[in-house]
């Protein structure tokens, strides 16, 4: 066995002077030999050498955040990378080059636990020790040092200090919601600060007495905090200059449940805690409230007053005011009522946003560059986010109807009332059954019993997974008009010229789209015949379920100017939000919309905050794949005739511009079927009979009929053997009889091995006993049989792919891999039947191929193994299923994976025009190879432009917030003077605006720091320049 060379690398900082200098000199540039490394498909590195200019590096200790900040401040904000290698590139090299340092061995988690076990009794003892007074005396106050019979400990303060009644009140004037225990001489009993006499005074600074306090309520004021539910003694300020009670609570950072006579409030920190917790763990409000109840009383004795409904109300208020605050409505002179539709949504920084992140003159870009400013949309509906038929818009209205992601409910219902069942073709409004594939989203009869909404429809950013503004709504039935409204609402006001739309059923939905649009209100009209261009495609994961005609026309892989977009962005968003389905389905219409708006906004913000690393990782992969695909395509093209390549380019360009042109990806060469071969042989035999040269075995059975009957009997034997193999150990006689032939009367239970009787076809008979004409007859029929088997296999695999997609999205239950006999759902029963068809087709091909291998030397037929390769288990996979060896158990996308040969097999081209068949295969493979190279090249350009979009977007947002801080408004009193309270409001507005501006600038600087070597990385064509001193000696393995 050949021994492979395993290379290892180590990155380290070069030495530098120890002397400090306030103004460091520019680093010297050295001309040194350098090795260039390039990843190979095998996983190793290809190495070449050259002389490059590399700046010497300072010590790594000097590469601190100040250096990066200085670099960002002085650098050009539009320049994301430097083709020269800088000192900080070693940070990137360490993440890209394998490091072979001898790191200290770390203990596995199990070892750490094993080392803890000897001390676990000590842990228990220390926890028990806390139940007593610990290191503090049980009769002396730790603060005033006086002696008392009862001392108190705060459970929420660190240290466990024991204090007297007066001291613990004094210490907790700013922490009135801490939990207190009293030492009664035997154990610590629960009490609270209200029982000790502590009163919370509002309307004044902490510790300042009020001359006219007003108690909140006689039965006590309830406050919800992250550590439990508390009863506090609360006093409002009733002085002459006192604010309204709810204002006093808000200034104390307690959010009241009601405006008038509040009796319940929740701290802002508890509301923030729940909001983030619900985003990350999808915790419901009821689960959060139940947790607080148990933190307060975990025995069920004397539980706190039920404030669950109040908590729900405060959560909705908190979400709403935070949404308005972050969208700048607190700085708008018109206030919340001046909010425009969709204005509170979080925008995608990488998408083209006219007026924010597009360069001047973008609308006049040349045709080959217009895709850089293209809007990619993903349309989809989710039928797990249901809502029960509870409450109504009148009882439970939305606080921001149409202000964020959900469309205005009133306008949407009016649209459905006027256009839901009318239009150009009434049958197109409620979706007619799909003529492409058996899509569950179109054909399934979803029961709406007890539901006000059977799901939610949205339009997403198809490249960055973000939700667009004013694009979501509740839907009850699957109608084209629902999705039409979302789609046209998302694009009716955009000045962008090129729009790519991805939808699971785009092949059906887009057919009459523009005819339906003409019947809609004027505000939904879009210029579909003018400057704008629309491309309708199908997401990559859903495409294999479509018929073959859709595989190319609606594919992201074969349409130009889409990069490596997959169109599955809505599905990723649904997977994030589906866990809240069980809680939101019980909500009223307004609560449901407000909650979904909040979660959509968080999803968009997470995408925004991770944009730097996300785009960096994508472009690392894209540049490598672009170079690999270009290299492979150029290598493939170099061996092809120039005239053919020129003609193929013309055909491919024509089809990409107009799909009505001949499709270069489709086969022109058609394989002969088994029925066609049988008809041909029958005609030839009839002609031979006329001429008297026919080979006759029997008066009633001709030679080709004999072999045809043998092939039919052989197939029946396979099916019978398969039926018997599926019978259980305790199968009854009736089951056995039905397995023999379910369509004919049953025979005797003893089948006597019918499926094992040898048939002695010419390929199985001795050569000396068989005429060569029979060999030729069987050869022709076997070739056609192999072709038919491959067709059956491909059709069954495509159908199985669809069934699994539908199962994952719309069904529930356990789907086991083939070979397992556990039945779970009706869908799985169908999948079992398809698996049986797959196995029968595979057996049919395997038998035909084995017979051809026997007949080939007899008939002197060459290259049979290339014409009909051996079918292995790993070859039986669908279009979207990855090669196990290449994917190592995962999935590989179309742009990277290698299709199984069964999807590229042409059959025996010798049966027709050999040159035509070969030419057809080469053209298709060349088109696909070029498409892969082009898509990765487009992806690199798109990612590079999206990086520029992101930096420009963050800068634009920072400038906008600085403008708000500069022109913040105030309300003077009747004398024209600004009150001190208004001065505090102005200061708060300015502070928040400047904080937001600084935040966006920091995010922009962070992205620039991450991407500062991107330009050089792209220009060097992915080959990292590594000085030779960074490379260790290679050792043979």
Secondary structure as UniProt FT lines:
FT   STRAND          5..6
FT   STRAND          29..39
FT   TURN            41..42
FT   STRAND          45..55
FT   HELIX           60..62
FT   HELIX           65..74
FT   TURN            77..78
FT   TURN            87..88
FT   HELIX           89..96
FT   HELIX           109..117
FT   TURN            118..119
FT   HELIX           120..129
FT   TURN            130..131
FT   TURN            134..135
FT   TURN            138..139
FT   TURN            142..144
FT   STRAND          151..154
FT   STRAND          162..163
FT   HELIX           165..171
FT   TURN            176..177
FT   STRAND          180..183
FT   STRAND          188..191
FT   HELIX           193..196
FT   STRAND          199..201
FT   TURN            206..207
FT   TURN            211..212
FT   STRAND          213..215
FT   TURN            218..219
FT   STRAND          221..225
FT   TURN            226..227
FT   STRAND          228..237
FT   TURN            240..241
FT   HELIX           245..251
FT   TURN            252..253
FT   STRAND          254..256
FT   STRAND          264..267
FT   HELIX           268..281
FT   HELIX           285..296
FT   HELIX           308..326
FT   TURN            327..328
FT   HELIX           329..331
FT   TURN            333..334
FT   HELIX           336..338
FT   TURN            341..344
FT   TURN            354..357
FT   TURN            360..361
FT   HELIX           362..364
FT   HELIX           367..373
FT   STRAND          375..382
FT   STRAND          387..388
FT   TURN            393..395
FT   TURN            399..403
FT   HELIX           409..419
FT   HELIX           426..429
FT   HELIX           440..443
FT   TURN            449..450
FT   STRAND          451..453
FT   STRAND          455..461
FT   TURN            462..464
FT   TURN            469..470
FT   STRAND          472..475
FT   HELIX           480..491
FT   TURN            492..493
FT   STRAND          498..503
FT   TURN            504..505
FT   HELIX           506..509
FT   TURN            510..512
FT   HELIX           513..517
FT   TURN            518..519
FT   HELIX           522..524
FT   TURN            528..531
FT   STRAND          533..537
FT   HELIX           540..543
FT   TURN            544..545
FT   TURN            548..549
FT   HELIX           550..553
FT   TURN            556..558
FT   TURN            563..564
FT   HELIX           569..577
FT   HELIX           578..580
FT   HELIX           581..584
FT   TURN            585..586
FT   HELIX           589..609
FT   HELIX           611..638
FT   HELIX           642..657
FT   TURN            659..660
FT   TURN            664..665
FT   HELIX           674..691
FT   HELIX           703..726
FT   TURN            729..730
FT   HELIX           733..740
FT   TURN            742..743
FT   TURN            752..753
FT   HELIX           754..756
FT   TURN            762..764
FT   HELIX           767..769
FT   HELIX           772..810
FT   TURN            818..819
FT   HELIX           826..859
FT   HELIX           864..867
FT   HELIX           873..875
FT   TURN            879..880
FT   HELIX           884..887
FT   TURN            888..889
FT   TURN            894..896
FT   HELIX           901..903
FT   HELIX           909..911
FT   HELIX           914..966
FT   TURN            974..975
FT   HELIX           980..1010
FT   TURN            1011..1012
FT   HELIX           1014..1019
FT   TURN            1020..1022
FT   STRAND          1024..1027
FT   HELIX           1028..1030
FT   STRAND          1035..1036
//
